[in-house]
Amino acid sequence: MLEQRIQQHFIDSADLKYQAGPLLSKPISQAMQALLACVTSGGKILACGSGISGLLASQFAAQFVGRFERERPGLGAIALPLDDASDPASDTEAAPDPDRFARQVRALGQAGDVLLVLSASGQAGTVLAAVEAAHSRDMSVIALLGNAAGSGASNPGGAVGRALRETDVQVCVPHERAARIHEVHLLALHCLCDGVDAQLLGEQEGSI
């Protein structure tokens, strides 16, 4: 029984990724081009998210500054610090200190930089405030979102999705379970790192 349950997790995750690939490949490509344009013009990426999404933002920044799969010079990326990275329940509208990301964006962000935000629910107040702060600094936004926490298919991306501008990029996972959304967000971040590396370093022999 337990083994069947485990196998079902693998099946559900694989099914969602298979179905989401054709839907998300275009916005992920657009996001990759935005990141590439930013770093090649001397800009930097600010990344943030609440709860588990904050951990994914930190991993992305580490791979961008350090390396993904190939050695290369470091690229400018900063994961905005948070104090609730271990609390998945923080990815909600009502979070303590809702301006903590926004203050950092206003202090560190400059025109031409990119804000990368992650929110499985699309309702995280801290993330929404960060998006608004980025717009005030003439920054573009890449948002990895989902249909979790009741945002529903009729409202993909939730409040954060509604706050985006036409020049921003939204990658919205078509699913309502946060765990599945986080899994696809991780894959999307890997695609972004791989795509930027491929553009900067050329295709790697034996790679996709």
N, C-alpha and C positions, 0 to 999 in steps of 0.2 A: 504493500500500500504506500509506504513512504517512498520507495523507489519510483513508483508510478507518478507520485506527486512531483518528485524531482525531475523526472523526464518531461513532465508536462510543462514545467518552467522553461526548459530548453526548447521545447516545441513552440510554445507561445512566443518566446523571445525571437526565435528564428522566423516564425511566421510574420511577426510585426516588421522585422527588418526587411524581409523579402517584399512585403507589400508597400513599405514606406520608401524603399529605394527609388522607384520611378517618380514618386511625388516630391521627394526632398532633394533629389540630385541637382535640380536647377537652383533652388535657393541656397544650397550649400556651396555650389559653384560661385554664385554671386557673392556669398560671404567670403569665400576664399579670395576672390578678386579684390574685395574691399580691404581685407587684411594685407594683401600683397601691395596694393597701392599705398596703404598707410606706411608700412615699414620701409618701402623703397624710397619714400619721400621724406624719411627722417622722423616719422611719427611713431607713436607707441600704442599698445593695446592695453586698456584697463578692463579687467575681467572680474565679474562678481556674481554671486548667487547666494541664496539663503539655504540653510540646512545642507542636505546632500549636494545640492547644486553648487554650494560654495566650495566643496571639496573638488568637484569637477573643474571649477574655475581655477583653483590652485594648481591642479594637475596640468591644465592647458598652459598656464603661464610658465610653469616649470619646463615643459617640453618646448615651448616657444623660445625661452631664454637659453635653455640648455641645448637639448637635441631631442629629435623624435626618433628616427631610425638611422640617420646619417650625421656625421660630423659636419658642422658648419658654424660660421660666426653666430653669436647670440643675436636674437631679435628682441626688440623692445616690448616687453609685456610685464604687467604688474597685476597680481591678484590682490584685490582690495581686502584688507583684513576684516574679519568678522569674529564675533564672540560666541556664535551658536552653531558652528560648523558640524557639530556632532548631533544636533537636534533636528531631525527631519520635520518635526511639527512646526518649525519656524517658517516654512514656506507657505505662509498665510498672509492674509491682509493685515491682521493685527499682530505686529511684531514689535519688540521693544526697540526704542530709538530708531524710528523709521527713516531718519535722515542720515544714518551713519555712512551709507554708501554715497549719498548725494554730496555730503561735505567733502569726501575724498575726491569725488569726480570734479567738483568745483575747484579744489585745491591743486590737483595734479593734471587735470585734463586741459588740453589746448585745442584750438581749431585744427582740424586735420587728423586728430587722434580718433580712435575707434573705441567705443564701449561695447564689450561683449557681455551680455547678461544671460543667465540661465534661470528658468523657473518652470517647474513641471506643471504648476497650477496656472501660471500666468497672472496670479493674484497677489504675489508678494509685494507688500507695500514698500519695503526697502528697495526692491528692484525697480518698481514704478518710479519712485522718487529719483533714483539714479538715472533713469532714462530721461526724465524731465531736466535734470541737471546737465546731462550731456548735451541736450538740445540747446540749452542756454549758453553752452560753451562752443557751439558750432561744431560739435562732434557728430559723427554718424554712429548708428547703433546696429549691432547684430544681436538678435534675440532668439535664443533657443528655448522654445516654449512647448506646451502640450495642452491637452484637453482635460487635465485632471481637476479635482476639487470642484466638480460641478460646473465648470465653464461651458462644457457641452459642445457638440459639433456645430451648433448655430453661433457659437461665440468662441472660435478657436483663438487661443492665445490669451484669453481673459482681458483684464484691465491693461496689462502690459502691451498686449497686441494692439489694443485700441489706441494706445498712446504713440505708436510708431508712426513715422512720417513715410512718405512715398520713397524717399531716398534711403531709408533704412531697409534692413533685410530681416525677414521673419522665417525661421525654420520651426514649424509647428508639427510635432509628432501627433499623428491621428490616433490617439489612444487616451483612455481615462485612468489607467493604473499608473501611479507614479513610478513604481519600480521599473516597468517596461519603458517609460519615457526616459528615465535616467540612463537606461542601457543604450537607447538610441542616441541620446545626447552625447554619451561617451564615444560612440562610433562616429558621430558627426564631427566631434572635436578631432578625432584621429584623422578623418578625411581632410579637415582644414589644415592640420599640420603637414600631412603628406602632400596636399596640393600645393601649399606654399613652398615646401622643399623642392618639389618637382619643377616648379616655375623658376626657382632660384638656381638650382643645381643641375637641372635636366633630368630626364628619365633615368632611373637606375636599372641596370641590367638585371633581368630576372624579376623585376617588380611588376605590379599590375599594369 
